[in-house]
């Protein structure tokens, strides 16, 4: 079973209420999985990075502008990484370290944040190198929540929740295949340091 809710309906009162719902998902998740190929996973985003993302959402969809409140909730969500009882296995694409969200200064701070959080006991973070040979072609970003029985996919026009177990199983399977191509621990840190150096040497834009 899949349930699709248009973003303009879901965000009809602004971003804060949706972020509250996402917090509930994360608090109910003991073992989560996320694949994010081209941007930074929300639960390790900096305030500056999240502000740019949510402002773009508001501007694109024309929904009420409560970006500051939405960002505050996204920062609150990050407490799940520190409160115990949760573990998240996250796979980023290397492109996520270079997709320019907010300019070099924002990106420097964001990459530094990921480097700081990568050793958290609650987090297993892999990064798929741009040249990695994959056993599965890249697919859209997705998150596996709950007891591993719910998948959430963010589309351009809507958010899609998948609960049919055959479809959920396919997402677990593709996650495992992508995991085989990801770099972890020191190899992942090397990719982060490379990106950190790139942004440190990219002039600030006027």
Secondary structure, DSSP 4 states (H G I P E B T S, - for coil): -EEEEEHHHHTTT-HHHHHHHHHHHHHT-SEEEEEESSS--GGG--HHHHHHHHHHHHHHHT----HHHHHHHHHHHGGGGTSSS-EEEEEEEGGGGTS-SS-HHHHHHHHHHHHHHTT-TTEEEEEE-TT---SS-----EEEETTTTEEEEE-SSEEEEE--HHHHHHHHHHHHHHHHTEE-HHHHHHHHHHHHHHHHTSPPP-
